[in-house]
Protein backbone atom coordinates (compact mmCIF):
# COMPACT_ATOMS: atom_id res chain seq x y z
CA UNK A 1 0.00 0.00 0.00
CA UNK A 2 1.46 3.34 -1.06
CA UNK A 3 1.75 5.92 1.72
CA UNK A 4 1.83 9.71 1.71
CA UNK A 5 5.40 10.97 1.91
CA UNK A 6 4.41 13.59 4.50
CA UNK A 7 1.73 12.23 6.82
CA UNK A 8 1.95 8.48 6.09
CA UNK A 9 -1.78 8.19 5.29
CA UNK A 10 -2.84 5.87 2.50
CA UNK A 11 -2.06 7.79 -0.71
CA UNK A 12 -5.73 7.57 -1.76
CA UNK A 13 -6.92 9.34 1.42
CA UNK A 14 -9.20 12.25 0.33
CA UNK A 15 -7.55 12.11 -3.09
CA UNK A 16 -9.09 14.02 -6.00
CA UNK A 17 -9.97 12.16 -9.20
CA UNK A 18 -7.09 13.56 -11.27
CA UNK A 19 -4.36 12.43 -8.86
CA UNK A 20 -6.13 9.14 -8.15
CA UNK A 21 -6.33 8.44 -11.90
CA UNK A 22 -2.65 9.13 -12.48
CA UNK A 23 -1.74 7.24 -9.30
CA UNK A 24 1.86 8.47 -9.21
CA UNK A 25 1.39 11.31 -6.74
CA UNK A 26 3.55 11.36 -3.61
CA UNK A 27 0.96 13.02 -1.34
CA UNK A 28 -2.45 12.06 -0.03
CA UNK A 29 -5.43 14.25 -0.85
CA UNK A 30 -5.24 16.17 2.43
CA UNK A 31 -1.60 17.16 1.94
CA UNK A 32 -2.02 17.74 -1.80
CA UNK A 33 -4.95 20.04 -1.06
CA UNK A 34 -2.72 22.37 0.94
CA UNK A 35 -0.64 23.18 -2.12
CA UNK A 36 -1.88 26.08 -4.24
CA UNK A 37 -1.03 25.47 -7.91
CA UNK A 38 -1.06 28.63 -10.02
CA UNK A 39 0.47 27.25 -13.25
CA UNK A 40 1.21 30.68 -14.66
CA UNK A 41 3.85 32.49 -16.70
CA UNK A 42 4.94 36.00 -15.71
CA UNK A 43 7.44 38.42 -17.16
CA UNK A 44 10.61 39.45 -15.35
CA UNK A 45 12.14 42.14 -17.53
CA UNK A 46 12.03 40.38 -20.93
CA UNK A 47 12.28 36.83 -19.56
CA UNK A 48 9.37 34.41 -19.13
CA UNK A 49 9.11 32.86 -15.67
CA UNK A 50 7.07 29.65 -15.31
CA UNK A 51 5.58 29.35 -11.81
CA UNK A 52 4.11 26.12 -10.43
CA UNK A 53 2.71 27.11 -7.01
CA UNK A 54 1.93 30.14 -4.91
CA UNK A 55 4.16 30.35 -1.85
CA UNK A 56 2.04 29.75 1.26
CA UNK A 57 2.45 28.57 4.86
CA UNK A 58 2.30 24.92 3.83
CA UNK A 59 5.13 25.28 1.31
CA UNK A 60 7.14 27.43 3.72
CA UNK A 61 6.95 24.69 6.36
CA UNK A 62 7.65 21.99 3.79
CA UNK A 63 10.77 23.76 2.54
CA UNK A 64 11.94 24.37 6.11
CA UNK A 65 11.50 20.69 6.99
CA UNK A 66 13.38 19.68 3.84
CA UNK A 67 16.26 22.14 4.11
CA UNK A 68 16.77 23.00 7.76
CA UNK A 69 15.34 19.72 9.05
CA UNK A 70 17.57 17.90 6.54
CA UNK A 71 14.64 15.70 5.53
CA UNK A 72 16.10 14.75 2.15
CA UNK A 73 13.32 12.20 1.56
CA UNK A 74 11.13 15.19 0.61
CA UNK A 75 13.38 16.20 -2.30
CA UNK A 76 11.15 14.63 -4.96
CA UNK A 77 7.99 16.47 -3.91
CA UNK A 78 8.54 19.95 -5.26
CA UNK A 79 8.65 19.38 -9.03
CA UNK A 80 7.15 15.88 -9.08
CA UNK A 81 3.66 16.56 -10.43
CA UNK A 82 5.07 18.69 -13.27
CA UNK A 83 8.21 16.73 -14.12
CA UNK A 84 6.96 15.13 -17.34
CA UNK A 85 5.44 18.36 -18.63
CA UNK A 86 8.68 20.24 -17.92
CA UNK A 87 10.79 17.60 -19.67
CA UNK A 88 8.51 17.61 -22.73
CA UNK A 89 8.20 21.36 -23.12
CA UNK A 90 11.90 22.04 -22.56
CA UNK A 91 13.36 19.10 -24.45
CA UNK A 92 16.81 20.10 -25.64
CA UNK A 93 17.17 22.85 -23.02
CA UNK A 94 19.71 22.93 -20.18
CA UNK A 95 18.78 23.67 -16.57
CA UNK A 96 20.93 26.30 -14.85
CA UNK A 97 20.56 26.05 -11.07
CA UNK A 98 20.51 29.12 -8.90
CA UNK A 99 23.39 29.23 -6.39
CA UNK A 100 23.35 27.97 -2.85
CA UNK A 101 25.84 28.94 -0.15
CA UNK A 102 28.71 26.50 0.33
CA UNK A 103 28.41 26.72 4.12
CA UNK A 104 24.70 25.83 4.02
CA UNK A 105 25.35 22.89 1.70
CA UNK A 106 28.01 21.61 4.07
CA UNK A 107 25.74 21.98 7.10
CA UNK A 108 22.87 20.15 5.41
CA UNK A 109 25.02 17.55 3.73
CA UNK A 110 23.33 18.13 0.37
CA UNK A 111 22.61 20.81 -2.24
CA UNK A 112 18.87 21.37 -1.77
CA UNK A 113 17.99 22.64 -5.25
CA UNK A 114 20.17 20.09 -7.03
CA UNK A 115 18.40 17.26 -5.20
CA UNK A 116 14.98 18.76 -6.00
CA UNK A 117 15.83 18.86 -9.72
CA UNK A 118 16.82 15.20 -9.92
CA UNK A 119 13.24 14.29 -10.93
CA UNK A 120 13.46 16.46 -14.08
CA UNK A 121 14.98 14.56 -17.02
CA UNK A 122 17.01 17.44 -18.42
CA UNK A 123 20.76 18.16 -18.30
CA UNK A 124 21.77 20.36 -15.36
CA UNK A 125 24.61 22.77 -14.71
CA UNK A 126 25.59 24.85 -11.66
CA UNK A 127 27.38 27.82 -13.22
CA UNK A 128 26.46 30.40 -10.58
CA UNK A 129 28.29 30.83 -7.29
CA UNK A 130 27.84 33.07 -4.25
CA UNK A 131 30.76 35.08 -2.95
CA UNK A 132 29.28 34.94 0.56
CA UNK A 133 26.63 32.98 2.40
CA UNK A 134 23.40 34.76 3.28
CA UNK A 135 19.78 33.86 3.88
CA UNK A 136 17.60 35.87 1.51
CA UNK A 137 14.58 35.80 3.79
CA UNK A 138 16.61 37.83 6.31
CA UNK A 139 17.52 40.52 3.77
CA UNK A 140 15.56 43.70 3.23
CA UNK A 141 13.95 44.42 -0.14
CA UNK A 142 16.73 46.92 -0.94
CA UNK A 143 19.47 44.41 -0.04
CA UNK A 144 17.92 41.76 -2.27
CA UNK A 145 18.09 44.10 -5.25
CA UNK A 146 21.88 44.16 -4.91
CA UNK A 147 22.31 40.38 -4.87
CA UNK A 148 24.13 40.59 -8.22
CA UNK A 149 27.07 42.02 -6.29
CA UNK A 150 27.66 38.67 -4.56
CA UNK A 151 26.98 36.34 -7.51
CA UNK A 152 29.49 35.10 -10.09
CA UNK A 153 29.39 33.06 -13.30
CA UNK A 154 31.78 30.15 -13.78
CA UNK A 155 31.04 27.68 -16.59
CA UNK A 156 33.51 25.52 -18.50
CA UNK A 157 30.85 24.29 -20.90
CA UNK A 158 30.18 26.24 -24.09
CA UNK A 159 26.54 27.32 -24.03
CA UNK A 160 26.64 29.22 -27.32
CA UNK A 161 23.42 28.82 -29.30
CA UNK A 162 21.91 26.80 -26.43
CA UNK A 163 18.53 27.28 -24.76
CA UNK A 164 18.73 27.55 -20.98
CA UNK A 165 16.15 27.38 -18.21
CA UNK A 166 17.08 29.18 -14.99
CA UNK A 167 15.61 27.24 -12.08
CA UNK A 168 15.01 28.05 -8.41
CA UNK A 169 12.80 26.88 -5.57
CA UNK A 170 11.34 30.14 -4.24
CA UNK A 171 10.86 33.46 -6.05
CA UNK A 172 10.29 36.43 -3.74
CA UNK A 173 11.28 39.65 -5.49
CA UNK A 174 12.93 38.17 -8.58
CA UNK A 175 16.33 39.63 -7.64
CA UNK A 176 18.23 36.33 -7.88
CA UNK A 177 16.79 35.38 -11.27
CA UNK A 178 17.35 38.91 -12.56
CA UNK A 179 20.99 38.87 -11.43
CA UNK A 180 21.56 35.44 -12.99
CA UNK A 181 19.93 36.56 -16.23
CA UNK A 182 22.31 39.51 -16.54
CA UNK A 183 25.35 37.29 -15.90
CA UNK A 184 24.55 35.00 -18.83
CA UNK A 185 26.78 35.08 -21.92
CA UNK A 186 25.19 37.00 -24.80
CA UNK A 187 25.74 34.00 -27.10
CA UNK A 188 22.99 31.96 -25.41
CA UNK A 189 20.13 31.41 -27.84
CA UNK A 190 17.14 31.67 -25.49
CA UNK A 191 16.51 32.03 -21.75
CA UNK A 192 13.44 31.36 -19.63
CA UNK A 193 13.02 30.55 -15.95
CA UNK A 194 11.14 28.03 -13.81
CA UNK A 195 10.39 28.24 -10.09
CA UNK A 196 8.59 25.89 -7.74
CA UNK A 197 6.74 28.74 -6.03
CA UNK A 198 6.41 32.50 -6.05
CA UNK A 199 5.42 34.97 -3.36
CA UNK A 200 1.84 36.29 -3.71
CA UNK A 201 3.12 39.88 -4.07
CA UNK A 202 5.24 38.91 -7.07
CA UNK A 203 2.23 37.22 -8.67
CA UNK A 204 0.15 40.30 -8.00
CA UNK A 205 2.65 42.81 -9.36
CA UNK A 206 4.29 41.11 -12.36
CA UNK A 207 2.55 41.09 -15.76
CA UNK A 208 1.34 37.91 -17.40
CA UNK A 209 3.38 36.62 -20.32
CA UNK A 210 1.81 35.90 -23.67
CA UNK A 211 1.23 32.24 -24.43
CA UNK A 212 0.40 29.28 -22.25
CA UNK A 213 1.81 27.51 -19.23
CA UNK A 214 3.36 24.05 -19.58
CA UNK A 215 1.37 21.83 -21.95
CA UNK A 216 -0.17 18.71 -20.44
C-alpha positions in Angstrom: 0.0 0.0 0.0 1.5 3.3 -1.1 1.7 5.9 1.7 1.8 9.7 1.7 5.4 11.0 1.9 4.4 13.6 4.5 1.7 12.2 6.8 1.9 8.5 6.1 -1.8 8.2 5.3 -2.8 5.9 2.5 -2.1 7.8 -0.7 -5.7 7.6 -1.8 -6.9 9.3 1.4 -9.2 12.3 0.3 -7.5 12.1 -3.1 -9.1 14.0 -6.0 -10.0 12.2 -9.2 -7.1 13.6 -11.3 -4.4 12.4 -8.9 -6.1 9.1 -8.2 -6.3 8.4 -11.9 -2.7 9.1 -12.5 -1.7 7.2 -9.3 1.9 8.5 -9.2 1.4 11.3 -6.7 3.5 11.4 -3.6 1.0 13.0 -1.3 -2.4 12.1 0.0 -5.4 14.2 -0.9 -5.2 16.2 2.4 -1.6 17.2 1.9 -2.0 17.7 -1.8 -4.9 20.0 -1.1 -2.7 22.4 0.9 -0.6 23.2 -2.1 -1.9 26.1 -4.2 -1.0 25.5 -7.9 -1.1 28.6 -10.0 0.5 27.3 -13.3 1.2 30.7 -14.7 3.8 32.5 -16.7 4.9 36.0 -15.7 7.4 38.4 -17.2 10.6 39.5 -15.3 12.1 42.1 -17.5 12.0 40.4 -20.9 12.3 36.8 -19.6 9.4 34.4 -19.1 9.1 32.9 -15.7 7.1 29.6 -15.3 5.6 29.3 -11.8 4.1 26.1 -10.4 2.7 27.1 -7.0 1.9 30.1 -4.9 4.2 30.4 -1.9 2.0 29.8 1.3 2.4 28.6 4.9 2.3 24.9 3.8 5.1 25.3 1.3 7.1 27.4 3.7 7.0 24.7 6.4 7.6 22.0 3.8 10.8 23.8 2.5 11.9 24.4 6.1 11.5 20.7 7.0 13.4 19.7 3.8 16.3 22.1 4.1 16.8 23.0 7.8 15.3 19.7 9.0 17.6 17.9 6.5 14.6 15.7 5.5 16.1 14.7 2.2 13.3 12.2 1.6 11.1 15.2 0.6 13.4 16.2 -2.3 11.2 14.6 -5.0 8.0 16.5 -3.9 8.5 19.9 -5.3 8.7 19.4 -9.0 7.1 15.9 -9.1 3.7 16.6 -10.4 5.1 18.7 -13.3 8.2 16.7 -14.1 7.0 15.1 -17.3 5.4 18.4 -18.6 8.7 20.2 -17.9 10.8 17.6 -19.7 8.5 17.6 -22.7 8.2 21.4 -23.1 11.9 22.0 -22.6 13.4 19.1 -24.5 16.8 20.1 -25.6 17.2 22.9 -23.0 19.7 22.9 -20.2 18.8 23.7 -16.6 20.9 26.3 -14.9 20.6 26.0 -11.1 20.5 29.1 -8.9 23.4 29.2 -6.4 23.4 28.0 -2.9 25.8 28.9 -0.1 28.7 26.5 0.3 28.4 26.7 4.1 24.7 25.8 4.0 25.4 22.9 1.7 28.0 21.6 4.1 25.7 22.0 7.1 22.9 20.2 5.4 25.0 17.6 3.7 23.3 18.1 0.4 22.6 20.8 -2.2 18.9 21.4 -1.8 18.0 22.6 -5.2 20.2 20.1 -7.0 18.4 17.3 -5.2 15.0 18.8 -6.0 15.8 18.9 -9.7 16.8 15.2 -9.9 13.2 14.3 -10.9 13.5 16.5 -14.1 15.0 14.6 -17.0 17.0 17.4 -18.4 20.8 18.2 -18.3 21.8 20.4 -15.4 24.6 22.8 -14.7 25.6 24.8 -11.7 27.4 27.8 -13.2 26.5 30.4 -10.6 28.3 30.8 -7.3 27.8 33.1 -4.2 30.8 35.1 -2.9 29.3 34.9 0.6 26.6 33.0 2.4 23.4 34.8 3.3 19.8 33.9 3.9 17.6 35.9 1.5 14.6 35.8 3.8 16.6 37.8 6.3 17.5 40.5 3.8 15.6 43.7 3.2 14.0 44.4 -0.1 16.7 46.9 -0.9 19.5 44.4 0.0 17.9 41.8 -2.3 18.1 44.1 -5.2 21.9 44.2 -4.9 22.3 40.4 -4.9 24.1 40.6 -8.2 27.1 42.0 -6.3 27.7 38.7 -4.6 27.0 36.3 -7.5 29.5 35.1 -10.1 29.4 33.1 -13.3 31.8 30.1 -13.8 31.0 27.7 -16.6 33.5 25.5 -18.5 30.8 24.3 -20.9 30.2 26.2 -24.1 26.5 27.3 -24.0 26.6 29.2 -27.3 23.4 28.8 -29.3 21.9 26.8 -26.4 18.5 27.3 -24.8 18.7 27.5 -21.0 16.2 27.4 -18.2 17.1 29.2 -15.0 15.6 27.2 -12.1 15.0 28.0 -8.4 12.8 26.9 -5.6 11.3 30.1 -4.2 10.9 33.5 -6.0 10.3 36.4 -3.7 11.3 39.7 -5.5 12.9 38.2 -8.6 16.3 39.6 -7.6 18.2 36.3 -7.9 16.8 35.4 -11.3 17.3 38.9 -12.6 21.0 38.9 -11.4 21.6 35.4 -13.0 19.9 36.6 -16.2 22.3 39.5 -16.5 25.3 37.3 -15.9 24.6 35.0 -18.8 26.8 35.1 -21.9 25.2 37.0 -24.8 25.7 34.0 -27.1 23.0 32.0 -25.4 20.1 31.4 -27.8 17.1 31.7 -25.5 16.5 32.0 -21.8 13.4 31.4 -19.6 13.0 30.5 -15.9 11.1 28.0 -13.8 10.4 28.2 -10.1 8.6 25.9 -7.7 6.7 28.7 -6.0 6.4 32.5 -6.1 5.4 35.0 -3.4 1.8 36.3 -3.7 3.1 39.9 -4.1 5.2 38.9 -7.1 2.2 37.2 -8.7 0.1 40.3 -8.0 2.7 42.8 -9.4 4.3 41.1 -12.4 2.6 41.1 -15.8 1.3 37.9 -17.4 3.4 36.6 -20.3 1.8 35.9 -23.7 1.2 32.2 -24.4 0.4 29.3 -22.2 1.8 27.5 -19.2 3.4 24.0 -19.6 1.4 21.8 -21.9 -0.2 18.7 -20.4 
